[in-house]
Amino acid sequence: MVGGHPKPPPAPKFTHTPESVIKETNRLIATSRELQDKIAKEVNPETANFQNVLKPLAEDENEMGLDTAILGFYQYVSTNKALRDASSEAERLLDDFGIESSMREDIYKLVSVVNKSPQSKAVDVAAESTRFLEKVYESYIRNGLGLAEKEKARFKEIKKELSILGIDFSKRLNEENGGIWFTPEELKGVPEDVLSGLSKGETGTENEGKLHLTFKYPDLFPTMRYAINPETRKKVFLGNENKCNENSKLFKKAIELRDEKARLLGFKNHAEFILQPKMAKNPEKVLAFLTDLRQKLAPGAEKEKSRLKRLKAVDYKDRKIVDDGHYYLWDHRYYDRLLLEKEYKLDAQKIAEYFPLGHTIKGMMKIFESLFGLEFVEVADGTKNTWHEDCKQFRVYNEKPKDGSEQTFVGWLYLDLHPREGKYGHAANFNLQPVRLASSNDGFTGKKGERRYPATALVCNFSKPTANKPSLLKHDEVVTLFHELGHGIHDLVSITYYSRFHGTNVVRDFVEAPSQMLENWCWTQSELISLSSHYRTEKKIPQEMVRAIISTKHVNDALFNLRQLHFAFFDMEMHSYKNHDDAVKAEPSVRYNKLRTEIALLDPPNGLGDNFGHGEATFGHLMGGYDAGYYGYLWSQVFSTDMFYTAFKKEPMDGEQGRRYRHTVLEKGGSRDEMETLKEFLGREPNSDAFFEDLGLKK
């Protein structure tokens, strides 16, 4: 026992060196290739069945998943550049091997025989094994195995080149370390806790007396919200839009290659290829959804913009600045914040004082414990077992059984929440160890007989604590933390036979729904109060402040959602060209900027044309798996709101519903059709009524 809890199994190790990362990667690849060679040699089409073809492939995939996620993880979190580089190289090697495996004609022929022969399908865990077979077969087809030799060779080349482009794009974005030097006067209005963390210009240099503002979120967003000088905000906005311009060429090349690859398989374009296995099924359905939403949001957005322009006009008049009547891209965060303060008495900095990071995490975990029947226990010396001293480690258990039997272990949770050089710059959840067998609560039994449990990491970039203050979360950061921990819970409680279906390994247009649903707890009065504790007085947040927060949930929401629609429409356009020549002639930066003006309704800078920035070069989603999939954030919001209204709106802390949600939705991962999972939880077909009601737009 450890502190009254069962002794946990060994945790994952994060002790790799640059050399061992590559060595281990090559070992895993060699072992897997040897297995595939063995299957191809020993099994023929007459003897092929699930047990001698699919089962060993699945076991190998499960085993590899225990190590490969961590090998590829260092590139996002390590302070050692050589280790980050080795991790990127490991991912490239694994991607290359994945392409090689997916193009093996000999294995494909055996899988094809099993797929066509019902009597040779699996008998154990039939539904999930059948799904595994279907997905493996589908993957071979989607990887060009049905192509003629010449086309197949070209397809393989494209896959490899796309893999390299994606890794290079991500690496450049993660390691971007630019910024702008400003005088303290130019940064007037920016909160002191931000300014105190900025690098100072050295005496005797041209930057003496200045402060260096980076484009990392903890610097960028507060500056865009609080810097009084519009020229400062404009410089920061344009700097951020152009911080990684070398990625523009990589993005453009990826667009061309994706289009070519889809056409080789007989699809009209990349979007059609990507959407075929998703819930949405085809581009027409996605575009109809996005267009409908844009039409419903546009009138409200125009009203919101008019209101904000009036606020800007008054502000400029008070400060004796000439107002040219525009509402620029760098105006919005500032006047959105000012509106909340002036008309809703909402001071984000004051609210943040009630949400110190450490206390908020504990409160959040208590909510998840009550809802899902879990228990989180922080490891006292956890930093010894992690990749950085900032990182916290937690053991996660199922709640203590009422019958007195022994409490069972669920998995490991890691929280890495502050920015540093070379670290992933956004907020994300990384599944580090994916497998837990459905037949037992004891985790996954590896080939050597050892037990392995899920491990998952939250990687975020909240402001660092200072000598005078802990890290304080703005309300939107509380929402972000809830969202990402929601992904983490999905990984931890998932119980599947096959790692490819574990946790968040669901179709892209459903993956955000479980986490989006949990964001609703950040907008309910009792839960916000329970999460709060003033960092100095330890008092709970006043009820009137909470009511003010909740009243602003949909303030300027139409403009916010149009911004999301801009990303989604841009994504679909980049991947839906009518012919390949159009993809080759595409001008992503120009289209990104034009569409933003048309859809998001915010004015671009005067006199710089349509090529003033390269936002697509910083749009990691479209190079990291969300290509022709960004619509999924809004699409899955329909499902998440439907689930919340159906099961939790009346009683958010209903533990019975929480456990039903855990067992019906989260545990299943992608092991069954996501629509079937959704229908089982709702007790009916999903619809968008709750989504539009929540936005104040009755359908």
N, C-alpha and C positions, 0 to 999 in steps of 0.2 A: 504493500500500500504506500502511496505517496500523498501525504496531507489528507488522509481519509478517502483517497480515491485509489482504484486499482492501478498498479504500476503500469505505465504506458509501454508500448513496444518501442524499439529504437526509432528515433526520428531520422528523417533524411539528413544526409551529410552535405555540407557546402564547403568542402575542403579541396576542391579541384585546383590544379595549377593550369596555366596555358597548355603545358605539354600533356598533362593527364586528360584534359578535355578532348584533345585531338586523338590521343591514344585510345581512350574509352569509346569515342565515336567510331573509330575504325574497327575496334573489336566488335561492337554491336552490329555494325554493317556486315562484317565478315561472317558472324554467327548467323545472321538472318539470311544472307545470301546462300550460305551452306545448307540451311534448312530448305530453302526454295529449290536448290539444285537436287537435294535428296528426294523431295516430293516428285519433282519432274522425272527423276531417274527411276524411282520405285513404283510409281503409280501410272497406270495407263487409262485411256478413256473407258475401257471395259470394266476396270476395277474401281474407278473413281467414285467416292461417296463423301458425305460430310465429314465422317470420322477421320479419313486418311488424307483429306485435302484441306477442308475449311478449318477443322478444329486445330491442327498444328499451326496453321497460319494465324488463327485468332490468338492462340497461346503466345506465339512469338510477338505479335503486335502488343499484347498486354504486357509482356516482359519488357519490351523496348520502351513502352510508354513510361515505365517506372524510372528510367534514367534519362531518356532523351529530353524530357521537358526541362529538367534542371540544367543539362548541358547547354541548352539554348537560352536559358533564363539569365545567365551571367551577363549577357550583352546589354540587358536592361538595367542592371542594378549594381554591377561591380565598380569599385573605384579604380581597379587595376586595368589600364587600357589594354595591356597585352592579353589579359583574361577576357575582356570584352571582345577583342578581335578574334581570339580563339573560339569564343562562343558563337560569333557570327559565322566563322569558318565551319564550325561543327554543324550549324543549321544549314549551311550551303551543302555540305557533304551529305547530310541526311535528306535534304530536299532532292539532291541528285540521285541518291539511292532510291528514294521514294518514286522518282520518275522511272528509274530503271525497273523497279519492281512492278510498277503499274503497266509497264509495256512488255512484260514477259508473255510471249505468245504461248509457251508451253504450259504455264500455270493457268492462263486464261482459258485454254482449251479444256482443261480438267474442270475448272469452275463452271464453265459453260455446260458441260455434260451434267454436272450435279444440279445445276439450275433447271435443266430441262427434265430431270428425272425425279418426280415427286417422292418415289419410294426410297431414294437415297438421301433425302433431306434429314435433318437432325431429328432425333427423338427426344433428347433432353432439352429442357427450357425451350420448347418448340417455337414459341412465338418470337422470342428474341433471336434465336439461332436462324430462323427463317428470314428475319429482317436482316441479320448479318449477311447471309448468303445473297439476298437481293441487292444489298448495298455494295457488296464486293463485286458482284457481277456488273451492276450499273456503273461502278467506278471504272472497270476495265473498258466498257463501251465508251464512257465519257473521256477516257484517256487514249482513244484512238486505235484500240485493238481491232476494230472492224475496218480500218483503212488499208489501202494498198500500200506496198512497201515504201514507195517514194514518199507518199503523203505521211506515212507513219514516222519515217525518219525526220521529216520536217517538223511534224508535231512534237517529237521528242526534243528537237533543238529549241523550239519555241518555249516549251515548258522549262527547260534549263535556264534559258535567257531570262524568262520572267522571274524565276526564283532568285537569280543574281540581282536583278533590278530591284526586287522587293527588299532584299537584305541590305543592299547599298543605300536605298532610299531611307530605310529605317535607321541605319547606322548614322547617316549624315544628320538626320533630324534629332536623334538622341544626343549626338555629340556637338550639336550647334551651341556655340558659346559667345555669340555676338551680344551687342548692346549699344547704348548711346550714353555719352557723358552729358550731364545736365548740371547747371548751377542750382543751388538750393532754391533760388527764387523761381526758376523755371518749374520746379517740382512743388511749388506752393499748393497746399491742399492735400497732398499725399500723406496718409497717416504716418505718424512718427515711427511706429513699430516696423514699417516698411523701410523708411529712410535710414533707420539705425542699422539695418542689415546690409546696406549697399556698400560696395567698395569705394574708398576715397582716393582721389587723385594725389599722387606723391608730390611732396614739396619740390619745387624747381622744375616741374614738368608742365607741359601745356594744359594739363588737366588739374593742376593744383586748385584746390577749393571746390572741385566738382565731385559729383557722385555718379557712379556707373550703374545705370539701370539695365538689367538684362531682359530678355524676352521670355523668361520662365514665368509661369503663371503667378506665383506669389508676388512678383514685381509688376508684371504686365497688367493684370486685371485691376488691382487697386489704383494704379496710375490712370488707367482709362476711366475709372469711376470717379476719381477724386481730384485729379490735376485740374486746377482752375484755368490755367492757360491753354486755350484751344490749340495753339501752335505746338505745344508740348505733346498734347494728345495726338495731333496729326503726325508728328515725327515718329512717335512710338508706333502708331497704327501702320504707317508706311514701312517703318523698319521691320516690324513683325511680318508684314506681307512679303517682304523681300529678304528674309533672314536666311533662306535656304534655297536660293534661286537655282543652284546647280541641280536640284531635284526636278526642275521643270522638264529637262530633257529626258530624265528617267521616266517620268510620268507619261510624257508624250509617246515614248517608245513602247511603254506597256500598253497604252491604248491601241496602238497599231498591231502589236503582237497578239493581244487578246482577240481582236477582231479577226485576224487571220486564222487563229486557232479555231474559233467558233465556226468559221465558214468551212474549214477543212472537215469538220464533223457534220456539215449539212445544215447548220443553224443559220438564220438570217443575220444574226449579230451576237455579240457577247452577252448582252442582256437576256436574250432568249435562251441561250445556253445555261446561264447561271440560274435563271428562274424556274427552269423545268422541274427540278426536284423540290422547290420551295413551296410554302403554303400558297403563295400568290400565283404560282404556275406560269404566268406569261407577262411580258411588258405591258400589254394593253390593259390588263387589270390593274397593274401598278400605276400607270399613267392616269387611268380613270379615277383611282383613289386620290392621287396627288392633286389632280385638277379640280376634283370636287371639293377637296379640303381648301385649296387655294381660293376658289370662288366664295366659299363660306367665310373665310377669314379676311378677305380683302377689304370689305366695307368697314369692319371693326378696326382693322389696321390703319386705314386712312384717318379714322377718327382719333386713334391713339397718336398718330403722327402729328395731326393738327394740334392736339393738346400739348404735345412736347415742343412743337415749334413755337407755340405761344409762350411757353415757359422759357425757351431760349431767348425769345425776343425781349421779354421782361429782364432776364438776366443780363443780356448785352446792354440794354438801356441803363440798367443800374450801374454797370461797369464802364459805361461810356465807350462801348465798342460798336462799330458799324455792323449791323446785321444784314447780310446779303440775301436773307430769305431762304437759304438752303438748310437742310437737316442732314449733316454729313455722317459718313460711316463712323467717324471718331467722336461724334456727338452723342451717340445713343446710350452707351453705358453711363455717361456722365449725367445726362438729363433724366434717364430712367431712375437713377439713384436719387437725384434731386427731387423728382416728383414724389417718390416714396417718402422722402424726408419731410417735404413741405406739406403735402396734402394728406399723407397717411401717418405722419409723425413716426416714420420708421427709420431709425438710425442703425444702419448695419453694423457700425463699429460698437455701438452700445449693446446691441443684441449679442454680438460675438463675445462680449465679456461674460455672458451667462453660459457659454459653451466652450469651456476649456477642453482641449482634445482628450486628455486622459479620462476625465469624468464622463464626457459624452460617449466615449467608447464603452465604458462600463455600463452606462444606461442603455445603450443600444443593444449590448449583449444580453442584458436582463430582459429586454423586450423579446428578443429572439428566443431566449430560454423559455419564457412563458408561453410564447406562441407555438414553438416547435418541439418542446420537450428536450432541450439541450442544456448542457452546462459547460461554460468556458472557464478554464483555469490557467492563469498566466504562469509561465515558467519563470521562477525567480531569477535564474542566471541564464535566461533564454538567449541573450545576445551571443553567448559562447557558441551556440549551435546554429547561428545564422550567418548571413553574408556581410552584415554591417552592424556597427554598434547602435545605430538608430532603430534597428529592427526588433520588434517584440515577438515572442513565440508563445502560443497558447495550446494547451491540450484541450480537446473537445470531447465531451462524454455525452451519452444519452442520459436523461434524468434518472435518478435513483428509482428503481422499480418499487411499487407499493407493496409487493409481496415479500420484500426483504432479500430478494436474490441480488447477485452482484451487479453493480453498475457496469455498463459496457462502454468501451472506447470507440469513438467515431473517427477522429483524425486530427491532423495538425493544422493550425492557422497561424499565418505570419502577417504582421503589419509593418510595412516600410513606408512611412508617411511624410517624410520631409525631403525637399529637393537637395541635390548635390551634383557636382560636375559629372557628366557622363551618364547620368541616370535618365531613365524613361521620363519624358516631360509631362505626361498627362496623368489620368487616373485610370487604373485598370486592375482587373483580377487575373492572376496567372495560376492555372492549375499545374501543380508541380509533380503530383503523383496521383494518377487517376483511378485506380481500380479497386473495387470492393465487390466481392462475389455476392450474388443474390441469395445463395443458399445458406448463408451464415452471417452472423453479426461479428465474426472474428476477422474480417478483412480478407484480403486476397492472398492466397497461398502461392508463393512463387515456386519455380522448378526445384529450388534447393530446400523447400519446405518451410521457408521463413514467411512470417505474416507481414503483409504490407498494407498500409492504410492510406486513405486520401490525405493529401497535403495541398494547401492552397495559399496563395499570397496576395495581399492587397498592396498595390504599389501606387502611392498618391504623392502629391506635392503641396502639402499644407505648410503654412509659414512655420519657421523654426521657433522654438521658445527662446526668449532673451533672458538676460539677468533679472529683469523686472517682471516679466510676464511669461506665463506658459503659452503654448500655441493656442490661439483662440480661433474658433470656427465661425465664419459668417453662416447665415442660415442656408444659403445655397451650397455651402461646403458640407453642412450637416446632411443635406439631401444627397450629395455626391457620395459621402461615406456610407450612408444607408444603402445606396444603390450598389456600390461595389461590394459591400459586405453581403448583400443579397446574392450576388454571383458566387461569393465564397461559400455561403450556406448551401447553394445549389450543388457545388462541387463536393462539399463535405457529406451531405446526407444522401447523395445519389447511391443507389444500389443496383448495379448492372453486372452482367456477366462479361461484357465486352467493353474495353476501354474506349473504343470509338463512339460509344453511346453514353459515356459517363458524364454526369452533371450538365455542364453548359454545352456539351457536344450535341446540340439540337440544331434544327434548321435556322439559318441566320435571321429569318423574319419572325422567329419566335423567341430567340435567345434573350432578348432584352425584357420580355414581358414579365417574368418572375421578379426581376430586380425593380423594374418600373412600378410594379404593384406595391412593393415594400416602401417606395418613396412616399406613399400616402400617409404613412405613420408620422412623417415630418410635418404634416399639415393638420394634425388633430391636436386639440388643446391639451388633453390629459397627458398625451405622450410627450409633447414638447416640454411641458412643465416637468415631467419626470426626468427628462434628459438633462435639465438645466441645473447649474450651480455656479453662482457668481465666483469668478476666480479669486476675488479678495474676501468677500463677505460670506460666501457659500449659500447665499439666499437664492430661492427659486425665482425664475423669471416672472415678473408681474403679469397677471392675467390680461390686463389691458394691452400689454406689449404683445402677448401671444395672439390676442384677437386681431391686433393690427397686422401681424405677420400673416395670419390666415386670410384676412380680408384682401391681401395683396396677391394671393395665389395666381389670379388670372389678370392682374394689372399688366397692361402691355403684352399680354399673352399672344394676341394675334400677331404682333410684330415678331415676337420670339419664334412662333411656329412658322411664320413666313421665312425666317432665317433658316430653320431646319428644312423647309421646302426648297429653298435655294440650293442647299447641299444635295438634296435628293434629286431635284430636276437636273442639276449639273451632272451628277453621277449617271443618271439614266441617259442623258444626251451623249455623254462620252462613250457609252457602251451600246448605243442603238443606231449606229450609222446605217444608211440604206445600202451603201456599197463600200468596198474597201478603200477606194480612192478618197472618199469623204473622210475616212479615219486618218489616212495619211496626210490630208490637207488640213486637218483639225488644228485649231488654235486654242488650246485649253485655257490659257491665261485670259485671252480676250473674252471667251465665252463665260468663264467663271465670273469676270467682272461685270459683263453686260447682264447676265442673268441675275446677279445680285442686285443691280440697280432696278431691274424690271420686277423682280419677285419680292425682294426684301424691303423695297421702297426707301432705301437710304441712299443719299447722294454721294457719288464718287468725287474725288478731288478735281477741281477745275484745271483745265489746261494740260492734263497729263495723258489724255486719250484713254483708250481701253486696255492699255498694257501697263498701268501704273503699279500693279502688284502681281504676285504669283502665288495666290492663296492655295492653289492646287499642289504647290510644292511642299506645303506644310500639312496637307490633308492626309495624314497617315492612314486613316480608315480605308481609303480607296486603294492603298497599296498593301494593306494588311488584312485582307479578307472580306471587306465590305463592298468590293466592286460590284456594281449593279445590285447593291444591297442596302444602301444607306436609308432607303425608304423604310427599312425595317424598324427604325426607331419610332416612327409615327405609326406604322402598321401595327407593331406589337403593342403600342400604347392603347389601341382599340381593345386588344385582348386583356391587357393589364387592368384597365379601368372597368371592363366588364366583370372580371374576377373580383375586384375590390368591392364594387357596388353590390354584387350578388352575395358575397360571403362575409364581408367585413365592415361595410359602411355603417351599419347600425351598431355594431359592437366590435371595434378594432382589436380588442384584446381577448377575443373569444378563442380560448385555447383549443377547444374541440374543433373549430373550423381551421385553426392553424395547423393542428396535427393532420386533419383531413387533407389540407393543402400540401403538407410535407409528403404524405404517403401517396397521394394521387398524382401530384404534378412533379415535385422536386425529385423524389426518389426514382422516378421513371427515366429521367434524363431523356436521351433520344432513342430509348430502347423500344418505343412504340410510336406509331404515327402521332405527331404532335396535335393534330386536330382532334383525334380520338381522345387523347388525354384531356384536352380542353373541354370537350363536350361532356366527358365523364364528370369533371369537376363542377361545371356549370349546371349539368342536368338538362342541357339543351344545346342547340346550335348557338355559337357566339354571334353577337350583333354589335353595331356601333352606337346604339342608343345612349349608353352610359358615357361614352367618350364625348359625344357632342353635348350631352347634358352638362358634363363637368366643365366643358369649355364655355358654357352658356349659349350654345348653338343647338337648339332643338332640331333634331333631324327632320 
